């Protein structure tokens, strides 16, 4: 009889966002007359740009004709698309051969874990997106071999790397989800130097790099000299182009990367993806090529600017004395701390009193306790309504007290 993968027992019963969905559903069942303002979104809400839509339509037409039908493509993706990503996102510092097209950054993070097996030590930011932790546990990494690196206002959201001394793999997300903190050149240089000294492989998640507005901040770890010797980078069209439903991303695996024994990580990645992945969707790749066109790239940057406009609305929440707001211009999230309240208590308060859906910071790690994440992906009008509701609720609470 088949046996369950024993590592499922290491996971929480519900994934964070599944638990939020259950609580939303329960609330609406109790209050069907209420309308929720969903600021828990990690999903984009603006429609695809016209040039992308045209590209999908044209490619779909070709797929319906025998003479232009196309089946499997290269496992690592279209050479044209890889060259475009190299030029658009890396200014040529990463070669097209080192770019592997995928169906999304999250999917590739799961596949990357095939490279390591279960006999590894892992470090990750706390708070951070749950996939690095859950994926490692499911991979079979022992909980005692996973080290959390607190990222708090007190350390400017950059971890004490000495806590990761000697680890094999270090996951780092910049801009961070959920805190929104984007690492500086100096911080990433410290990270690269640490990895070289300790023999650590960095998995660098740059999925939110398109939101970095400060020209002095790096958008890729490969802007740091020597990073090609210690880092793999994942990125995606999901947030930049609204491809959360189209599914298209990429991973950069430099040829210089080696295991301690000298074996090529690059070659192992080719072999691993050949086994478990048949390459990205041809339709998604056609859409991705449209994004890289002049018209498409301009349209996507305008969409990012629209989300940034919604983010600015959160600045109004600084008027609430009990709130400490961490929100800038380099990520689509506001990270809010309320002293004396747990994350889930604050989630319930915002839901029941203001009809606002948030994401409890504790769901991203223990260092997120006392925080909630609010998303600008909801759009300017929804964020504005939510801020109005929060300000009104705070005002009434002060009057009553």
C-alpha positions as CSV (number, residue, x, y, z in Angstrom):
1,X,0.0,0.0,0.0
2,X,1.3,3.5,-0.9
3,X,2.7,5.5,2.0
4,X,2.2,9.2,2.5
5,X,5.2,11.4,2.1
6,X,6.2,11.8,5.8
7,X,7.4,15.3,5.3
8,X,3.8,16.5,4.8
9,X,3.5,16.2,8.6
10,X,6.0,19.0,9.0
11,X,3.7,21.5,7.2
12,X,0.9,23.6,8.8
13,X,-2.5,22.1,8.0
14,X,-3.4,25.1,5.8
15,X,-1.3,27.2,3.5
16,X,-1.4,30.9,4.7
17,X,-3.5,32.2,1.8
18,X,-5.9,29.2,2.0
19,X,-6.5,30.0,5.6
20,X,-7.2,33.6,4.7
21,X,-9.7,32.4,2.1
22,X,-11.5,30.3,4.6
23,X,-11.9,33.2,7.0
24,X,-13.1,35.5,4.2
25,X,-15.7,32.8,3.2
26,X,-16.8,32.4,6.8
27,X,-17.2,36.1,7.3
28,X,-19.3,36.5,4.1
29,X,-21.5,33.6,5.1
30,X,-22.3,35.4,8.4
31,X,-22.6,38.8,6.7
32,X,-23.9,38.3,3.1
33,X,-24.8,41.9,2.9
34,X,-21.2,43.1,3.4
35,X,-18.7,44.0,0.7
36,X,-15.1,43.3,1.4
37,X,-12.2,45.5,0.5
38,X,-9.5,42.9,-0.4
39,X,-6.1,44.2,0.4
40,X,-4.8,40.7,0.9
41,X,-4.1,40.4,-2.8
42,X,-0.7,39.1,-4.1
43,X,-2.4,38.9,-7.5
44,X,-2.4,41.6,-10.2
45,X,-5.7,43.2,-11.2
46,X,-5.0,45.3,-14.2
47,X,-5.8,43.7,-17.7
48,X,-3.1,42.6,-20.1
49,X,-1.8,45.3,-22.4
50,X,-3.3,45.4,-25.9
51,X,0.0,44.4,-27.6
52,X,0.1,41.3,-25.4
53,X,-3.5,40.4,-26.1
54,X,-2.9,40.8,-29.9
55,X,0.1,38.6,-29.7
56,X,-1.8,35.8,-27.9
57,X,-4.7,36.1,-30.4
58,X,-2.3,35.9,-33.4
59,X,-0.4,33.0,-32.0
60,X,-3.6,31.1,-31.2
61,X,-4.7,31.6,-34.8
62,X,-1.5,30.1,-36.0
63,X,-1.9,27.1,-33.6
64,X,-5.2,26.4,-35.4
65,X,-3.6,25.9,-38.8
66,X,-1.7,22.8,-39.8
67,X,1.1,24.7,-41.6
68,X,1.8,26.9,-38.6
69,X,1.0,24.6,-35.7
70,X,3.8,24.3,-33.1
71,X,4.3,21.6,-30.5
72,X,7.1,21.2,-28.0
73,X,9.7,23.9,-27.9
74,X,13.1,23.9,-26.3
75,X,13.0,22.9,-22.6
76,X,14.9,26.0,-21.6
77,X,12.7,28.2,-23.7
78,X,12.8,30.3,-26.9
79,X,16.3,31.6,-27.8
80,X,14.6,34.9,-28.9
81,X,12.9,35.3,-25.6
82,X,16.0,34.5,-23.6
83,X,18.0,37.1,-25.6
84,X,15.3,39.7,-25.0
85,X,15.3,39.1,-21.3
86,X,19.1,39.3,-21.3
87,X,19.0,42.7,-23.0
88,X,15.9,44.2,-21.2
89,X,16.5,43.1,-17.7
90,X,20.2,42.5,-17.4
91,X,21.8,44.8,-20.0
92,X,23.7,41.9,-21.3
93,X,25.6,41.0,-18.1
94,X,23.8,37.7,-18.1
95,X,24.1,35.6,-21.3
96,X,21.0,34.2,-23.0
97,X,22.4,30.6,-22.5
98,X,22.2,31.1,-18.7
99,X,18.5,32.1,-18.8
100,X,16.0,29.3,-18.5
101,X,12.4,30.1,-19.3
102,X,9.7,28.6,-17.0
103,X,6.1,28.7,-16.0
104,X,6.8,31.0,-13.1
105,X,9.3,31.8,-10.3
106,X,7.4,29.8,-7.6
107,X,7.4,26.7,-9.8
108,X,11.1,27.1,-10.5
109,X,11.9,27.5,-6.8
110,X,10.3,24.1,-6.2
111,X,12.3,22.6,-9.1
112,X,15.6,24.1,-7.9
113,X,15.2,22.2,-4.7
114,X,15.8,19.0,-6.7
115,X,19.4,20.1,-7.0
116,X,20.1,19.9,-3.2
117,X,18.3,16.8,-1.9
118,X,17.4,16.7,1.8
119,X,20.9,16.6,3.4
120,X,21.4,20.4,3.4
121,X,21.1,23.3,5.8
122,X,19.0,26.2,4.7
123,X,18.7,29.8,5.8
124,X,15.8,32.2,4.9
125,X,14.6,35.7,5.8
126,X,12.0,36.0,8.5
127,X,9.4,37.2,7.5
128,X,9.4,36.0,3.9
129,X,7.2,34.3,1.3
130,X,6.3,30.8,2.7
131,X,7.4,28.7,-0.3
132,X,11.1,28.7,0.7
133,X,10.2,27.2,4.1
134,X,7.4,24.8,3.0
135,X,9.3,23.7,-0.1
136,X,12.4,22.9,2.0
137,X,10.3,20.9,4.5
138,X,8.5,19.0,1.8
139,X,11.9,18.3,0.2
140,X,12.9,16.6,3.4
141,X,15.1,19.2,5.0
142,X,15.0,18.6,8.8
143,X,13.3,21.5,10.6
144,X,16.4,21.9,12.8
145,X,18.5,22.5,9.7
146,X,16.4,25.5,8.6
147,X,17.6,28.8,10.1
148,X,15.4,31.9,10.2
149,X,17.1,35.3,9.8
150,X,15.0,38.0,11.5
151,X,14.4,41.1,9.3
152,X,12.9,43.8,11.4
153,X,12.7,47.6,11.5
154,X,15.5,47.5,14.1
155,X,18.0,46.0,11.6
156,X,16.6,47.9,8.6
157,X,15.1,44.6,7.4
158,X,18.5,43.2,6.5
159,X,19.4,40.1,8.5
160,X,22.4,39.3,10.6
161,X,24.2,36.9,8.3
162,X,26.3,35.4,11.1
163,X,23.1,33.5,12.0
164,X,23.5,31.7,8.6
165,X,27.2,30.8,9.1
166,X,28.1,27.6,7.3
167,X,24.6,27.0,5.7
168,X,24.4,25.4,2.3
169,X,21.5,27.4,0.8
170,X,20.3,30.9,1.6
171,X,17.0,32.2,0.2
172,X,16.9,35.9,-0.2
173,X,14.0,37.9,-1.6
174,X,14.5,41.6,-2.7
175,X,12.2,43.5,-2.7
176,X,11.0,41.4,0.1
177,X,7.6,39.9,0.3
178,X,6.0,40.9,2.7
179,X,8.1,43.8,4.2
180,X,8.7,45.6,0.9
181,X,12.4,46.2,1.8
182,X,14.8,46.4,-1.1
183,X,18.4,45.6,-0.5
184,X,21.1,48.2,-1.3
185,X,24.3,47.5,-3.3
186,X,26.3,47.5,-0.1
187,X,23.9,44.9,1.5
188,X,24.0,42.6,-1.5
189,X,27.8,43.0,-1.7
190,X,27.9,41.8,2.0
191,X,25.6,38.9,1.0
192,X,27.8,37.9,-1.9
193,X,31.0,38.2,0.1
194,X,29.4,36.1,2.9
195,X,28.4,33.4,0.4
196,X,31.9,33.2,-1.0
197,X,33.4,32.9,2.4
198,X,31.0,30.3,3.7
199,X,30.5,28.3,0.5
200,X,26.8,29.1,0.5
201,X,24.6,29.1,-2.6
202,X,22.2,32.1,-2.8
203,X,18.7,31.6,-4.3
204,X,17.8,35.2,-5.1
205,X,14.1,36.0,-5.7
206,X,13.7,39.2,-7.8
207,X,10.1,38.7,-8.7
208,X,9.2,42.2,-7.4
209,X,12.3,44.0,-8.8
210,X,10.1,45.8,-11.4
211,X,8.7,47.9,-8.5
212,X,12.1,49.3,-7.6
213,X,11.9,53.0,-8.3
214,X,15.1,54.2,-6.6
215,X,17.8,54.2,-9.4
216,X,20.5,53.6,-6.8
217,X,19.1,50.2,-5.8
218,X,20.1,47.0,-7.6
219,X,17.3,45.1,-9.4
220,X,19.4,42.0,-9.8
221,X,22.0,40.3,-7.7
222,X,24.2,40.0,-10.8
223,X,24.8,43.7,-10.6
224,X,27.2,42.7,-7.8
225,X,30.7,41.5,-8.9
226,X,31.3,37.9,-8.1
227,X,27.6,37.0,-7.7
228,X,27.8,34.7,-10.7
229,X,30.0,32.4,-8.6
230,X,27.5,32.0,-5.7
231,X,24.0,32.9,-6.9
232,X,21.0,31.7,-8.8
233,X,18.2,34.3,-9.6
234,X,14.5,33.7,-10.2
235,X,12.2,36.3,-11.8
236,X,8.9,36.5,-13.4
237,X,6.5,38.3,-15.8
238,X,3.7,37.9,-13.2
239,X,3.9,41.2,-11.5
240,X,5.5,43.3,-14.2
241,X,3.3,42.2,-17.1
242,X,0.2,40.9,-15.2
243,X,1.1,37.3,-16.1
244,X,-0.2,35.7,-12.9
245,X,-2.7,33.8,-15.0
246,X,-0.5,33.5,-18.2
247,X,2.4,31.9,-16.2
248,X,5.8,32.9,-17.5
249,X,9.1,33.4,-15.6
250,X,12.8,32.6,-15.8
251,X,15.7,31.5,-13.8
252,X,19.4,32.5,-14.3
253,X,21.9,29.8,-13.5
254,X,25.4,31.0,-14.2
255,X,27.9,28.6,-15.9
256,X,30.5,29.5,-13.2
257,X,28.4,27.9,-10.4
258,X,30.0,24.8,-8.9
259,X,29.3,22.4,-6.1
260,X,32.1,22.0,-3.5
261,X,33.3,18.9,-5.5
262,X,33.6,20.9,-8.6
263,X,30.6,19.6,-10.5
264,X,28.6,22.0,-12.6
265,X,25.3,23.3,-11.1
266,X,24.5,24.7,-14.6
267,X,24.7,21.2,-16.2
268,X,22.7,19.6,-13.4
269,X,20.0,22.2,-13.8
270,X,19.7,21.4,-17.5
271,X,19.5,17.7,-16.7
272,X,16.9,18.2,-13.9
273,X,14.6,20.4,-16.0
274,X,14.8,18.0,-18.9
275,X,13.4,15.3,-16.5
276,X,10.6,17.2,-14.8
277,X,9.7,20.1,-17.3
278,X,8.7,20.1,-20.9
279,X,9.4,23.8,-21.4
280,X,7.1,26.9,-21.2
281,X,3.9,27.3,-23.0
282,X,4.4,28.5,-26.6
283,X,1.4,30.8,-26.1
284,X,2.9,32.3,-23.0
285,X,6.2,32.8,-24.7
286,X,4.5,34.6,-27.5
287,X,3.0,36.9,-24.9
288,X,6.4,37.4,-23.3
289,X,8.0,38.4,-26.5
290,X,5.3,41.1,-26.9
291,X,6.1,42.4,-23.4
292,X,9.7,42.9,-24.5
293,X,8.7,45.0,-27.5
294,X,8.9,48.8,-27.2
295,X,5.1,49.1,-27.0
296,X,4.7,46.2,-24.5
297,X,7.5,47.3,-22.2
298,X,6.2,50.8,-22.0
299,X,2.7,49.6,-21.3
300,X,3.9,47.3,-18.5
301,X,5.9,50.1,-16.9
302,X,2.8,52.2,-16.9
303,X,0.9,49.4,-15.1
304,X,3.5,49.2,-12.4
305,X,3.3,53.0,-12.0
306,X,-0.5,52.6,-11.5
307,X,0.1,50.1,-8.7
308,X,2.7,52.5,-7.2
309,X,0.0,55.3,-7.2
310,X,-2.2,53.0,-5.1
311,X,0.7,52.3,-2.8
312,X,1.0,56.1,-2.1
313,X,-2.5,56.1,-0.7
314,X,-1.2,54.1,2.3
315,X,0.8,57.1,3.4
316,X,-2.4,58.5,4.9
317,X,-2.3,55.8,7.5
318,X,0.6,57.5,9.2
319,X,-2.1,59.7,10.8
320,X,-3.2,56.8,12.9
321,X,-1.2,57.0,16.2
322,X,-1.2,53.3,16.9
323,X,0.1,52.4,13.4
324,X,3.7,52.2,12.3
325,X,3.8,52.1,8.6
326,X,6.6,50.8,6.5
327,X,5.8,51.6,2.9
328,X,8.0,53.1,0.2
329,X,8.2,53.2,-3.5
330,X,10.0,49.9,-4.2
331,X,7.4,47.3,-3.6
332,X,3.6,46.9,-4.0
333,X,3.0,46.3,-0.3
334,X,2.5,48.3,2.9
335,X,3.8,46.6,6.1
336,X,2.1,47.8,9.2
337,X,2.9,47.2,12.8
338,X,0.4,47.7,15.7
339,X,1.9,47.4,19.1
340,X,0.2,45.1,21.5
341,X,-1.8,43.1,18.9
342,X,-1.1,39.8,17.3
343,X,-1.2,39.6,13.6
344,X,-4.3,37.3,13.5
345,X,-6.1,39.5,16.0
346,X,-5.4,42.5,13.9
347,X,-6.5,40.6,10.8
348,X,-9.8,39.8,12.5
349,X,-10.3,43.4,13.7
350,X,-9.7,44.8,10.2
351,X,-12.1,42.2,8.7
352,X,-14.9,42.6,11.3
353,X,-14.7,46.3,11.9
354,X,-13.6,47.7,8.6
355,X,-14.4,44.9,6.1
356,X,-10.8,44.9,5.0
357,X,-8.9,41.8,4.1
358,X,-5.2,41.8,5.0
359,X,-2.5,39.2,5.4
360,X,-1.3,38.5,8.9
361,X,2.5,39.1,9.2
362,X,2.9,36.0,11.4
363,X,2.0,33.9,8.4
364,X,5.4,34.9,6.9
365,X,7.4,34.0,10.0
366,X,7.7,34.7,13.7
367,X,9.4,38.1,13.0
368,X,6.2,39.1,11.2
369,X,4.2,38.8,14.4
370,X,2.4,42.1,15.2
371,X,2.3,43.2,11.5
372,X,-0.1,42.9,8.7
373,X,0.5,43.3,4.9
374,X,-1.7,45.4,2.8
375,X,-1.6,45.2,-1.0
376,X,-1.6,48.0,-3.6
377,X,-2.6,45.4,-6.2
378,X,-6.2,46.1,-5.2
379,X,-6.1,49.4,-7.1
380,X,-6.2,53.1,-6.3
381,X,-10.0,53.2,-5.6
382,X,-10.1,50.2,-3.3
383,X,-7.0,51.2,-1.4
384,X,-8.5,54.7,-1.0
385,X,-11.8,53.3,0.3
386,X,-9.9,51.1,2.7
387,X,-7.8,53.9,4.0
388,X,-10.9,56.0,4.5
389,X,-12.5,53.1,6.5
390,X,-9.3,52.7,8.6
391,X,-9.1,56.4,9.4
392,X,-12.8,56.6,10.3
393,X,-12.4,53.5,12.6
394,X,-9.3,54.9,14.3
395,X,-11.1,58.2,14.9
396,X,-14.1,56.5,16.4
397,X,-11.9,54.4,18.6
398,X,-10.1,57.5,19.9
399,X,-13.4,59.2,20.7
400,X,-14.8,56.2,22.5
401,X,-11.6,55.8,24.6
